[in-house]
């Protein structure tokens, strides 16, 4: 048959660069997709014209893109013939019967209607199908590495603070695992209010001026100094560059003397224009027993500067004292009430009680664009029925190999709408009007604006506008009076690479990830690092309010490539009579890691971290 394929190509004026390898792959395509040589060459001509290839040579490095083109043709043909039909092959059925999958064992216990729906989800999750998720009418041997994973829905980490609830390894038949979420029935709709003054879709960005950068940094220093003085614990800051034997108090931003990594010989303090004209002074930290500093951090120092060239620090103030009553002062125009019917007939959950599932992209593995992890997550959410499904980008990852190579026939927007929005719309329609889904974009999203802070996705599904909500990045919202903040930039990893620290020698435990997360809250900024890390398109004309954390949230979500965690952070309480505030910090990990599976977080929060169940689960 290879000779027939070769003859058909030559008949249409094509030749080969690696004839043996190309013909071998073309033969595979004919077998897998039930194509005649003439059909294959016709498809190549369409691909050749769409890609605007200059030469009439069939190259081996174009075979991956050609395969995706054939897969899309197969999918479109099936959808056109039977738009509501999903065809399963005999191979799929054999796999289902022989695979001891816990999900199926749970699903078949439902009612006949539910059974069919969940059974379909189970089939989709295994994904022994062709490249776009549609089974061919011939048995397919394609099984992705994700489909061969061994750890499915295994709890990697958990916190159990609620009585009579166990949250060990997630097994479908374990009734206790359902208690975490089913305490809040889906019939109880949660209230949702979006806070903040971030950019709007279609905003003008990357036109920030030097003046904008200067003003943004100056305002951070000034606000920090005012907060320290207004606490009554510290005196008015003075100029740290003036020579003086007396102990002084100064507030400024940590800078590095050079382009290298911060070290104890290169630390500078830049004070405000008001107090020192914006001048910098070298810091001597040898008297400090412990500290943790990074470029861009705004801190206070007590010390002396006898020479006028170096401030000898005796005390570091890296946290703003919390007021007795921290109240959010947000203008009503900056709040978006998404529930106009909250006080009507809908039954609202008890205040400060919520269930949520949190997952961060990528949502597909690097070897394909099947979005298998996302399908598995949505199937799990259908069973657990959380009030909130929070998805954080990237959704169409610009770092994905096929996106980088441009081997997709669909546009980035089409992939986003088909693979993400359509699935979410099916999810909320299946679950009913009580469930909500929240999307937070990422600067790695190929279909969205490359800027930080980032506007929300411009999605307007008319019938479910109150159920699928897109936030700015970073973004904050309030659900059932529980404040949640989130940022999809990997600020923890970037802080980890820039931080300089000295640990106490008294044996106190050194929780590095907790310390990095505390920096975000102590600085009252979702991105306190300056200069920003390479590749971060920080726009200072948009950043002043959009990056600010106006009040300490109850839950802060900071997805990172670093190891997943859920930590309870404590702020304040250092000074006598000072209020102590606790915040739950969540890094759910990545839902997909390379060609394999990742993790997500499941949380039931009942008013405080002491009344919370939280788990990190492998997908």
C-alpha positions as CSV (number, residue, x, y, z in Angstrom):
1,X,0.0,0.0,0.0
2,X,3.0,2.3,0.5
3,X,3.6,2.2,-3.2
4,X,0.1,3.3,-3.9
5,X,0.5,6.2,-1.5
6,X,3.8,7.2,-3.1
7,X,2.3,7.0,-6.6
8,X,-0.7,9.1,-5.5
9,X,1.6,11.8,-4.0
10,X,3.8,11.9,-7.1
11,X,0.7,12.1,-9.3
12,X,-0.2,15.3,-7.6
13,X,3.3,16.8,-7.9
14,X,4.6,16.0,-4.4
15,X,8.0,14.5,-3.5
16,X,9.5,13.4,-0.2
17,X,12.5,14.4,2.0
18,X,12.6,11.2,4.0
19,X,10.6,8.8,1.8
20,X,10.7,5.7,4.0
21,X,9.7,7.4,7.2
22,X,7.0,9.6,5.6
23,X,5.4,6.7,3.8
24,X,5.4,4.6,6.9
25,X,3.5,7.3,8.8
26,X,1.1,7.8,6.0
27,X,0.4,4.1,5.9
28,X,-0.4,4.3,9.6
29,X,-2.8,7.2,9.0
30,X,-4.6,5.3,6.2
31,X,-5.1,2.3,8.5
32,X,-6.1,4.3,11.6
33,X,-8.5,6.6,9.9
34,X,-9.7,4.2,7.2
35,X,-8.5,6.3,4.3
36,X,-7.7,5.5,0.7
37,X,-4.4,6.8,-0.6
38,X,-6.4,9.3,-2.8
39,X,-8.3,10.5,0.3
40,X,-5.0,10.9,2.2
41,X,-3.4,13.0,-0.5
42,X,-6.5,15.1,-0.8
43,X,-6.3,15.8,2.9
44,X,-2.6,16.6,2.5
45,X,-3.4,19.2,-0.2
46,X,-5.9,20.9,2.1
47,X,-3.3,20.9,5.0
48,X,-0.6,22.1,2.5
49,X,-2.7,25.1,1.4
50,X,-3.9,26.0,4.9
51,X,-0.4,26.0,6.3
52,X,0.9,27.9,3.2
53,X,3.9,25.7,2.8
54,X,6.3,27.0,0.2
55,X,7.7,23.7,-1.2
56,X,5.9,20.7,-2.7
57,X,7.9,18.4,-0.5
58,X,6.2,16.2,2.0
59,X,8.5,16.5,5.1
60,X,8.7,14.2,8.1
61,X,8.6,17.1,10.5
62,X,5.1,18.1,9.2
63,X,3.6,14.7,10.0
64,X,2.6,15.6,13.6
65,X,0.6,18.6,12.3
66,X,-0.9,16.6,9.5
67,X,-2.0,14.0,12.0
68,X,-3.9,16.6,14.0
69,X,-5.5,17.9,10.8
70,X,-6.7,14.4,10.0
71,X,-8.1,14.0,13.5
72,X,-10.0,17.2,13.2
73,X,-11.5,16.1,9.9
74,X,-12.6,12.9,11.5
75,X,-14.2,14.7,14.5
76,X,-16.0,17.2,12.2
77,X,-17.4,14.4,10.1
78,X,-18.8,12.6,13.1
79,X,-20.3,15.7,14.6
80,X,-21.9,16.6,11.2
81,X,-23.5,13.2,10.8
82,X,-24.7,12.6,14.3
83,X,-24.3,15.8,16.5
84,X,-25.9,14.1,19.6
85,X,-24.3,10.7,19.1
86,X,-21.2,9.4,21.0
87,X,-19.9,6.2,19.5
88,X,-18.0,3.6,21.6
89,X,-15.8,1.0,20.1
90,X,-15.5,-2.6,21.2
91,X,-12.1,-1.8,22.6
92,X,-13.7,0.8,24.9
93,X,-16.2,-1.7,26.1
94,X,-13.6,-4.4,26.8
95,X,-11.5,-1.8,28.7
96,X,-14.4,-0.8,30.8
97,X,-15.4,-4.4,31.7
98,X,-11.8,-5.3,32.6
99,X,-10.7,-2.2,34.3
100,X,-11.3,-2.1,38.1
101,X,-11.9,1.6,38.2
102,X,-13.3,2.9,41.5
103,X,-15.1,5.7,39.7
104,X,-17.3,3.3,37.7
105,X,-18.0,1.3,40.8
106,X,-19.5,4.4,42.4
107,X,-21.3,5.6,39.3
108,X,-23.3,2.5,38.6
109,X,-25.1,2.8,41.9
110,X,-27.1,5.8,40.8
111,X,-30.6,6.0,39.2
112,X,-30.9,4.9,35.6
113,X,-30.7,8.5,34.3
114,X,-27.7,9.4,36.4
115,X,-26.1,6.1,35.7
116,X,-26.1,6.8,32.0
117,X,-24.6,10.2,32.5
118,X,-21.9,9.2,34.9
119,X,-21.1,6.0,32.9
120,X,-20.4,8.3,30.0
121,X,-18.1,10.4,32.1
122,X,-16.2,7.3,33.2
123,X,-15.8,6.3,29.6
124,X,-14.5,9.7,28.7
125,X,-12.1,9.7,31.6
126,X,-10.2,6.6,30.3
127,X,-10.1,8.1,26.9
128,X,-9.2,5.1,24.8
129,X,-10.2,7.0,21.7
130,X,-8.7,8.9,18.8
131,X,-6.9,12.2,19.2
132,X,-10.0,14.4,19.7
133,X,-11.9,12.3,22.1
134,X,-14.2,10.6,19.6
135,X,-14.0,6.8,19.3
136,X,-13.5,5.4,15.8
137,X,-15.5,2.4,14.6
138,X,-12.3,0.4,14.6
139,X,-10.6,-0.7,17.9
140,X,-8.0,1.9,18.8
141,X,-4.8,1.1,20.6
142,X,-4.2,4.7,21.6
143,X,-3.8,5.0,25.4
144,X,-2.3,8.2,26.7
145,X,0.2,8.2,29.6
146,X,-2.5,10.0,31.6
147,X,-4.9,7.1,31.0
148,X,-2.3,4.7,32.3
149,X,-1.8,6.6,35.6
150,X,-1.9,4.4,38.7
151,X,-2.8,7.0,41.4
152,X,-6.3,8.1,40.8
153,X,-8.0,10.4,43.4
154,X,-5.5,9.6,46.1
155,X,-5.2,12.1,49.0
156,X,-1.7,13.5,49.1
157,X,-2.3,15.8,52.1
158,X,-5.2,16.6,54.3
159,X,-6.3,18.7,57.3
160,X,-9.2,17.3,59.3
161,X,-10.5,19.7,61.9
162,X,-14.2,18.9,61.8
163,X,-15.5,16.2,64.1
164,X,-16.8,12.9,62.7
165,X,-15.3,13.4,59.3
166,X,-12.5,11.3,57.9
167,X,-10.7,12.2,54.8
168,X,-8.2,9.6,53.9
169,X,-7.7,8.1,50.5
170,X,-10.7,9.0,48.4
171,X,-12.6,5.9,47.6
172,X,-16.0,6.2,45.8
173,X,-17.7,3.8,48.3
174,X,-16.4,5.6,51.4
175,X,-19.3,7.4,52.8
176,X,-17.2,9.6,55.1
177,X,-15.4,11.3,52.2
178,X,-18.7,12.6,50.9
179,X,-19.5,14.2,54.3
180,X,-16.9,16.9,53.6
181,X,-18.8,18.4,50.8
182,X,-22.3,17.1,51.3
183,X,-22.7,19.0,54.6
184,X,-23.5,21.9,52.3
185,X,-26.2,20.7,49.9
186,X,-26.2,22.0,46.4
187,X,-29.7,23.3,47.0
188,X,-28.1,26.0,49.2
189,X,-26.8,28.6,46.9
190,X,-23.8,30.6,48.0
191,X,-23.7,34.4,47.7
192,X,-20.9,35.8,45.6
193,X,-19.5,39.3,45.3
194,X,-16.4,40.3,43.3
195,X,-14.2,43.0,44.8
196,X,-11.5,45.1,43.3
197,X,-10.7,47.7,40.7
198,X,-8.8,45.7,38.1
199,X,-8.6,46.4,34.4
200,X,-11.6,45.7,32.2
201,X,-11.6,43.5,29.0
202,X,-10.2,45.4,26.1
203,X,-8.3,47.9,28.3
204,X,-5.3,49.8,27.0
205,X,-2.1,48.4,28.5
206,X,1.7,48.4,28.3
207,X,1.8,52.2,27.9
208,X,3.1,52.8,31.4
209,X,5.6,55.6,31.8
210,X,8.6,56.0,34.0
211,X,6.4,58.4,36.0
212,X,3.9,55.6,36.6
213,X,6.6,53.3,37.9
214,X,8.0,55.9,40.2
215,X,4.6,56.8,41.6
216,X,3.6,53.2,42.2
217,X,6.8,52.5,44.2
218,X,6.6,55.8,46.1
219,X,2.9,55.1,47.1
220,X,3.8,51.7,48.4
221,X,6.5,53.1,50.6
222,X,4.3,56.0,51.8
223,X,1.3,53.8,52.6
224,X,3.5,51.4,54.5
225,X,5.1,54.1,56.5
226,X,1.7,55.7,57.3
227,X,0.3,52.3,58.4
228,X,3.2,51.8,60.8
229,X,3.0,55.3,62.3
230,X,-0.8,55.1,62.7
231,X,-0.5,51.9,64.7
232,X,1.0,54.0,67.5
233,X,3.9,51.6,67.9
234,X,6.5,53.5,65.8
235,X,7.6,57.1,65.4
236,X,7.6,59.2,62.3
237,X,10.2,57.9,59.9
238,X,13.4,59.9,59.4
239,X,16.0,60.2,56.7
240,X,18.3,57.1,57.0
241,X,21.1,58.7,54.8
242,X,21.9,61.4,57.4
243,X,24.8,60.7,59.7
244,X,23.6,60.3,63.3
245,X,24.7,58.4,66.5
246,X,21.1,58.4,67.7
247,X,18.7,55.5,67.0
248,X,16.4,56.3,64.2
249,X,13.4,54.7,62.5
250,X,13.3,54.5,58.7
251,X,10.9,52.9,56.2
252,X,11.9,52.0,52.7
253,X,12.1,49.5,49.9
254,X,14.8,46.8,49.8
255,X,17.0,47.1,46.7
256,X,20.0,45.2,45.4
257,X,23.3,47.0,44.6
258,X,23.8,45.5,41.2
259,X,22.2,43.0,38.9
260,X,23.1,39.8,40.8
261,X,21.3,38.0,43.6
262,X,20.6,39.8,46.9
263,X,23.2,39.1,49.6
264,X,24.2,40.7,52.9
265,X,26.9,42.9,51.2
266,X,24.5,44.2,48.5
267,X,21.4,45.2,50.4
268,X,20.3,48.8,50.1
269,X,17.3,50.6,51.5
270,X,15.5,53.2,49.3
271,X,13.5,55.6,51.4
272,X,10.6,57.8,50.2
273,X,11.0,61.1,48.4
274,X,9.3,62.8,51.4
275,X,11.9,61.6,53.9
276,X,15.2,61.2,52.0
277,X,14.6,62.5,48.4
278,X,14.4,58.8,47.3
279,X,18.1,58.2,48.1
280,X,19.5,54.8,49.0
281,X,21.7,53.7,51.9
282,X,23.6,50.5,52.4
283,X,22.3,48.2,55.2
284,X,24.4,46.4,57.7
285,X,22.4,43.3,59.0
286,X,25.0,41.6,61.3
287,X,23.1,42.6,64.5
288,X,19.9,40.9,63.3
289,X,19.4,37.3,64.5
290,X,16.9,36.5,61.8
291,X,15.5,38.1,58.7
292,X,14.0,37.4,55.3
293,X,14.4,40.0,52.6
294,X,13.8,40.3,48.9
295,X,14.0,43.1,46.3
296,X,10.9,45.3,46.3
297,X,10.0,44.5,49.9
298,X,8.9,47.5,52.0
299,X,10.1,47.3,55.6
300,X,11.0,49.4,58.6
301,X,14.3,49.4,60.3
302,X,15.5,50.7,63.7
303,X,19.2,51.5,63.8
304,X,21.9,54.1,63.5
305,X,24.0,55.6,60.8
306,X,27.2,57.0,62.4
307,X,29.1,57.4,59.1
308,X,26.2,58.6,56.9
309,X,27.1,55.8,54.4
310,X,25.7,52.6,56.2
311,X,22.6,52.1,58.3
312,X,23.4,49.5,61.1
313,X,20.1,47.8,61.6
314,X,19.2,46.7,65.1
315,X,15.5,45.8,64.5
316,X,13.5,44.8,61.4
317,X,9.8,45.6,61.1
318,X,8.5,43.5,58.2
319,X,4.8,43.3,59.2
320,X,2.1,46.0,59.4
321,X,0.3,45.7,62.8
322,X,-3.3,44.7,62.3
323,X,-6.0,47.1,63.5
324,X,-8.5,45.9,66.0
325,X,-11.3,45.9,63.4
326,X,-10.1,45.6,59.9
327,X,-12.9,46.7,57.6
328,X,-12.9,46.6,53.8
329,X,-13.5,50.1,52.5
330,X,-14.4,49.5,48.9
331,X,-16.5,51.8,46.8
332,X,-19.8,50.3,45.7
333,X,-18.9,50.9,42.1
334,X,-16.0,48.6,42.5
335,X,-18.1,45.7,43.6
336,X,-20.0,43.4,41.2
337,X,-23.0,41.8,42.8
338,X,-23.7,38.7,40.8
339,X,-26.8,37.5,42.8
340,X,-29.7,39.8,42.3
341,X,-32.0,37.1,43.6
342,X,-30.1,36.4,46.8
343,X,-32.7,37.7,49.2
344,X,-35.6,36.2,47.2
345,X,-36.7,32.6,47.2
346,X,-33.3,31.0,46.9
347,X,-32.1,29.3,50.1
348,X,-28.8,30.7,51.1
349,X,-26.1,28.7,53.0
350,X,-25.3,29.7,56.5
351,X,-22.8,32.6,56.6
352,X,-19.1,31.7,56.6
353,X,-19.6,28.2,55.4
354,X,-18.6,27.0,51.9
355,X,-17.4,24.0,49.9
356,X,-15.0,24.4,47.0
357,X,-12.8,22.5,44.6
358,X,-9.7,24.4,43.4
359,X,-7.6,23.5,40.4
360,X,-4.8,25.3,38.6
361,X,-3.8,24.8,34.9
362,X,-2.4,23.5,32.7
363,X,-5.6,21.4,32.2
364,X,-4.2,19.1,29.6
365,X,-1.0,17.1,29.4
366,X,1.9,18.1,27.2
367,X,1.6,15.2,24.7
368,X,-1.9,16.2,23.5
369,X,-4.7,18.7,23.7
370,X,-7.4,16.2,24.9
371,X,-7.9,18.0,28.2
372,X,-8.3,14.7,30.0
373,X,-7.4,16.0,33.5
374,X,-10.1,18.7,33.2
375,X,-12.7,16.1,32.2
376,X,-11.7,14.0,35.2
377,X,-12.0,17.0,37.5
378,X,-15.5,17.9,36.2
379,X,-16.6,14.3,36.6
380,X,-15.3,14.4,40.2
381,X,-17.1,17.7,40.9
382,X,-20.4,16.3,39.6
383,X,-20.2,13.6,42.3
384,X,-19.0,15.9,45.1
385,X,-21.2,18.8,44.2
386,X,-19.2,21.7,45.7
387,X,-20.7,25.2,45.8
388,X,-17.7,26.7,44.0
389,X,-15.5,25.2,41.3
390,X,-12.5,27.5,41.1
391,X,-10.3,27.1,38.0
392,X,-7.1,29.1,37.6
393,X,-5.2,29.4,34.4
394,X,-3.4,28.7,32.2
395,X,-6.3,27.2,30.2
396,X,-4.7,27.4,26.7
397,X,-1.1,27.2,27.8
398,X,1.3,29.1,25.6
399,X,4.0,26.8,27.0
400,X,2.3,23.7,25.6
401,X,4.4,22.1,22.8
402,X,1.6,22.1,20.2
403,X,0.6,25.7,21.0
404,X,4.3,26.7,20.6
405,X,4.7,24.9,17.3
406,X,1.4,26.2,16.0
407,X,0.3,22.7,14.9
408,X,-3.3,23.2,15.9
409,X,-5.9,23.9,13.2
410,X,-8.2,25.7,15.6
411,X,-7.5,29.2,16.9
412,X,-6.7,29.7,20.6
413,X,-10.1,31.3,21.2
414,X,-11.8,28.3,19.6
415,X,-9.9,25.9,21.8
416,X,-10.8,27.9,24.9
417,X,-14.5,28.0,24.0
418,X,-14.7,24.4,22.9
419,X,-12.6,22.7,25.6
420,X,-13.1,25.0,28.6
421,X,-16.3,27.1,28.3
422,X,-18.4,24.4,26.7
423,X,-17.4,21.8,29.4
424,X,-18.2,24.3,32.1
425,X,-21.5,25.2,30.6
426,X,-22.4,21.5,30.4
427,X,-21.3,21.2,34.1
428,X,-23.4,24.0,35.4
429,X,-26.4,23.0,33.3
430,X,-26.1,19.4,34.7
431,X,-25.7,20.6,38.3
432,X,-28.4,23.2,38.3
433,X,-28.7,26.9,39.1
434,X,-27.1,26.5,42.6
435,X,-23.5,25.7,41.5
436,X,-20.9,28.3,40.5
437,X,-17.7,28.2,38.5
438,X,-15.0,30.9,38.7
439,X,-12.3,31.4,36.1
440,X,-9.1,33.3,36.8
441,X,-6.8,33.9,33.7
442,X,-3.0,33.6,33.6
443,X,-0.4,35.5,31.7
444,X,0.4,32.1,30.1
445,X,-3.0,32.0,28.4
446,X,-2.4,32.2,24.7
447,X,-5.9,33.5,24.1
448,X,-5.7,36.4,26.5
449,X,-4.0,39.7,27.2
450,X,-0.3,39.3,28.2
451,X,-0.2,41.8,31.0
452,X,-0.2,41.9,34.8
453,X,-2.7,42.9,36.3
454,X,-4.8,41.0,33.8
455,X,-8.5,41.7,32.8
456,X,-11.1,39.0,33.2
457,X,-12.1,36.8,30.3
458,X,-14.7,38.4,28.1
459,X,-17.4,35.7,28.4
460,X,-21.1,36.4,28.2
461,X,-23.2,33.3,28.1
462,X,-26.6,34.9,28.5
463,X,-28.4,32.0,30.3
464,X,-25.7,31.2,32.8
465,X,-24.0,34.6,33.4
466,X,-24.5,34.3,37.1
467,X,-23.0,30.9,37.3
468,X,-19.8,31.2,35.4
469,X,-17.7,34.2,36.5
470,X,-14.3,35.4,35.3
471,X,-12.1,37.4,37.7
472,X,-9.2,39.7,37.1
473,X,-5.7,38.3,37.8
474,X,-5.1,38.8,40.6
475,X,-8.6,38.9,41.9
476,X,-10.6,38.9,45.1
477,X,-14.2,37.9,45.9
478,X,-16.4,37.1,48.8
479,X,-18.6,34.0,49.0
480,X,-20.9,33.5,51.9
481,X,-19.0,36.3,53.7
482,X,-15.7,34.4,53.3
483,X,-13.0,36.5,51.6
484,X,-10.9,34.8,49.0
485,X,-7.9,36.2,47.1
486,X,-6.1,34.5,44.2
487,X,-3.2,35.2,41.8
488,X,-2.1,32.9,39.0
489,X,1.4,34.3,38.7
490,X,3.9,31.9,40.3
491,X,5.0,34.6,42.8
492,X,6.0,31.9,45.4
493,X,8.6,30.4,43.0
494,X,9.9,33.9,42.0
495,X,10.2,35.0,45.6
496,X,12.0,31.8,46.4
497,X,14.6,32.6,43.8
498,X,15.2,36.2,45.1
499,X,14.8,35.8,48.9
500,X,17.8,36.2,51.2
501,X,17.2,34.9,54.7
502,X,18.9,34.2,58.0
503,X,17.2,31.7,60.3
504,X,17.1,31.8,64.0
505,X,19.6,29.6,65.9
506,X,17.2,28.8,68.8
507,X,15.8,25.7,67.1
508,X,12.6,27.3,65.8
509,X,11.2,25.4,62.9
510,X,11.9,26.9,59.5
511,X,8.8,26.8,57.3
512,X,10.1,28.3,54.1
513,X,6.9,28.0,52.1
514,X,4.9,29.5,54.9
515,X,7.4,32.4,55.1
516,X,7.2,33.1,51.4
517,X,3.4,33.1,51.5
518,X,3.4,35.4,54.6
519,X,5.4,37.9,52.5
520,X,2.4,38.3,50.2
521,X,0.1,39.2,53.1
522,X,2.6,41.3,55.0
523,X,3.3,43.4,52.0
524,X,-0.4,43.8,51.2
525,X,0.4,43.0,47.6
526,X,-0.2,40.1,45.3
527,X,3.1,40.8,43.6
528,X,5.5,42.7,45.9
529,X,8.7,41.7,43.9
530,X,10.5,44.6,42.2
531,X,12.1,44.5,39.7
532,X,9.6,41.9,38.4
533,X,10.9,38.5,37.4
534,X,11.9,38.0,33.7
535,X,8.9,37.5,31.6
536,X,6.4,39.2,33.9
537,X,4.6,42.0,32.0
538,X,3.9,44.2,35.0
539,X,2.1,47.4,33.9
540,X,2.4,50.1,36.6
541,X,-0.3,52.2,35.1
542,X,-2.8,49.5,36.1
543,X,-1.0,48.0,39.1
544,X,-1.5,50.5,42.0
545,X,-5.0,49.3,43.1
546,X,-5.3,46.0,41.2
547,X,-2.3,44.3,43.0
548,X,-3.2,45.7,46.4
549,X,-4.6,43.4,49.1
550,X,-6.9,45.8,50.9
551,X,-7.8,43.4,53.7
552,X,-6.4,40.0,54.8
553,X,-8.5,37.3,53.1
554,X,-9.7,34.2,54.9
555,X,-8.4,32.1,52.0
556,X,-5.6,33.0,49.6
557,X,-4.9,30.8,46.5
558,X,-1.4,30.9,45.1
559,X,-0.8,28.2,42.5
560,X,2.8,27.3,42.0
561,X,5.1,24.9,40.3
562,X,6.5,24.3,43.7
563,X,5.1,21.4,45.8
564,X,1.4,21.6,46.7
565,X,0.5,22.6,50.2
566,X,-2.3,24.0,52.4
567,X,-1.1,26.1,55.3
568,X,-2.7,28.1,58.0
569,X,-0.8,31.4,58.2
570,X,-0.9,33.6,61.3
571,X,-0.4,37.4,61.1
572,X,-0.2,39.9,63.9
573,X,-0.2,39.1,67.6
574,X,3.5,40.2,68.0
575,X,2.6,43.2,70.0
576,X,0.6,43.4,73.2
577,X,-3.1,43.8,72.5
578,X,-2.6,43.3,68.8
579,X,-5.3,41.3,67.0
580,X,-4.1,38.0,65.4
581,X,-5.5,37.1,62.0
582,X,-5.4,33.6,60.4
583,X,-5.5,33.0,56.7
584,X,-5.5,29.6,54.8
585,X,-3.0,29.6,52.0
586,X,-3.6,27.1,49.2
587,X,-1.2,25.9,46.5
588,X,-3.3,23.2,44.8
589,X,-0.4,22.2,42.5
590,X,-0.9,21.8,38.8
591,X,-3.7,19.6,37.5
592,X,-1.5,18.3,34.7
593,X,2.3,17.8,35.0
594,X,4.1,16.9,31.8
595,X,2.5,13.8,30.3
596,X,1.1,12.7,33.7
597,X,-1.4,13.7,36.3
598,X,-1.2,16.4,38.9
599,X,-3.2,17.5,41.9
600,X,-6.1,19.7,43.0
601,X,-7.5,21.0,46.3
602,X,-10.9,20.3,48.0
603,X,-11.9,22.5,50.9
604,X,-14.9,22.6,53.3
605,X,-14.5,25.8,55.3
606,X,-16.8,26.4,58.3
607,X,-16.0,29.9,59.5
608,X,-12.4,29.5,60.6
609,X,-9.3,27.4,59.9
610,X,-10.0,25.6,63.1
611,X,-13.3,24.4,61.6
612,X,-12.1,23.3,58.2
613,X,-11.4,20.1,56.2
614,X,-9.0,20.5,53.3
615,X,-7.3,17.9,51.1
616,X,-4.8,17.8,48.2
617,X,-5.9,15.0,45.9
618,X,-4.2,13.6,42.8
619,X,-6.4,13.7,39.7
